[in-house]
């Protein structure tokens, strides 16, 4: 069973990957801040990676 944190992160990753897809709303952005379920999320695109920072934890996601 997943914890609330794992559920939050799974949903966040799904949303951010969708937002940075070729037809997504953030595809032209390189970095910034957004809110997901009321939590501030900082993001930065670095080459083929999307870096997310949530509660001072860094997550790197490959972008295809």
TIFI-781517 format. One line per field, with one value per residue: chain; residue number from 1; x, y, z of N, C-alpha, C in turn. Coordinates in steps of 0.1 Angstrom, whole numbers, plus 5000, padded with zeros to 4 digits. Example, Ala and Ser with C-alpha at 12.3 -4.5 7.8 and 13.67 -1.06 7.14 Angstrom:
2
c	(A A);
k	(1 2);
nc1	(5132 5128);
nc2	(4943 4978);
nc3	(5078 5071);
cac1	(5123 5137);
cac2	(4955 4989);
cac3	(5078 5071);
cc1	(5132 5129);
cc2	(4967 5000);
cc3	(5078 5079);
//
This chain:
64
c	(A A A A A A A A A A A A A A A A A A A A A A A A A A A A A A A A A A A A A A A A A A A A A A A A A A A A A A A A A A A A A A A A);
k	(1 2 3 4 5 6 7 8 9 10 11 12 13 14 15 16 17 18 19 20 21 22 23 24 25 26 27 28 29 30 31 32 33 34 35 36 37 38 39 40 41 42 43 44 45 46 47 48 49 50 51 52 53 54 55 56 57 58 59 60 61 62 63 64);
nc1	(5008 5005 5020 5007 5026 5039 5018 5012 5036 5037 5014 5022 5045 5033 5016 5035 5051 5032 5026 5050 5052 5052 5027 5020 5013 5036 5057 5074 5087 5116 5123 5109 5082 5055 5023 5011 4985 4984 5010 5042 5061 5092 5107 5130 5143 5168 5186 5178 5164 5140 5140 5127 5119 5108 5097 5124 5136 5151 5142 5149 5137 5136 5130 5113);
nc2	(4988 5022 5052 5084 5103 5090 5086 5113 5121 5103 5112 5139 5135 5123 5145 5165 5154 5152 5180 5188 5175 5174 5187 5199 5223 5235 5232 5251 5263 5268 5269 5273 5279 5261 5252 5223 5206 5224 5226 5240 5237 5235 5237 5227 5224 5205 5197 5166 5161 5165 5184 5183 5200 5195 5202 5206 5183 5167 5156 5138 5135 5116 5131 5123);
nc3	(5000 4992 5006 5016 5007 4987 4969 4963 4951 4928 4914 4910 4894 4871 4863 4858 4837 4818 4815 4804 4780 4744 4736 4759 4786 4797 4781 4767 4787 4807 4834 4867 4890 4903 4916 4931 4942 4963 4972 4969 4940 4925 4894 4868 4836 4823 4797 4787 4810 4837 4864 4896 4926 4957 4988 4996 4986 4959 4927 4898 4865 4836 4804 4775);
cac1	(5000 5013 5017 5002 5037 5041 5006 5014 5048 5032 5005 5030 5053 5024 5012 5046 5055 5022 5028 5062 5051 5051 5015 5017 5012 5048 5067 5083 5093 5129 5123 5099 5075 5041 5017 5004 4977 4987 5024 5050 5071 5101 5111 5140 5146 5182 5188 5167 5159 5132 5144 5117 5123 5096 5101 5138 5140 5153 5139 5152 5129 5139 5120 5114);
cac2	(5000 5034 5062 5097 5110 5083 5089 5127 5121 5097 5121 5150 5131 5122 5158 5173 5148 5156 5194 5191 5168 5184 5195 5203 5237 5241 5227 5261 5269 5262 5267 5281 5274 5259 5246 5211 5203 5234 5225 5247 5228 5242 5228 5232 5215 5204 5188 5156 5158 5175 5184 5188 5202 5195 5202 5206 5171 5168 5144 5140 5126 5117 5135 5117);
cac3	(5000 4991 5016 5010 5001 4974 4960 4959 4941 4916 4907 4906 4882 4860 4858 4852 4825 4808 4812 4796 4767 4733 4736 4773 4789 4802 4772 4763 4799 4812 4849 4874 4902 4902 4928 4929 4954 4973 4976 4959 4933 4916 4883 4859 4825 4820 4786 4787 4824 4844 4879 4905 4940 4965 5003 4996 4980 4945 4919 4884 4857 4821 4794 4762);
cc1	(5009 5010 5012 5013 5039 5030 5008 5025 5044 5023 5012 5038 5044 5020 5023 5051 5045 5024 5040 5062 5050 5039 5011 5018 5026 5060 5077 5090 5106 5129 5112 5093 5061 5036 5010 4998 4981 5001 5033 5060 5079 5106 5121 5143 5161 5184 5176 5162 5150 5135 5133 5122 5110 5100 5116 5144 5141 5150 5142 5144 5134 5127 5123 5108);
cc2	(5013 5044 5075 5104 5103 5086 5104 5127 5114 5106 5134 5147 5130 5135 5166 5167 5152 5171 5197 5182 5178 5192 5200 5218 5243 5237 5238 5267 5261 5260 5276 5275 5272 5253 5234 5206 5212 5234 5231 5236 5236 5232 5235 5221 5216 5193 5178 5152 5169 5174 5190 5189 5204 5193 5199 5192 5172 5155 5147 5130 5127 5122 5129 5125);
cc3	(5000 5002 5008 5002 4987 4964 4955 4948 4928 4908 4902 4893 4870 4854 4852 4839 4814 4805 4803 4783 4756 4732 4750 4775 4793 4792 4768 4775 4803 4827 4855 4886 4899 4915 4924 4942 4966 4977 4965 4953 4924 4906 4874 4849 4823 4809 4785 4801 4829 4858 4886 4919 4948 4980 5004 4991 4965 4938 4904 4875 4842 4813 4781 4751);
//
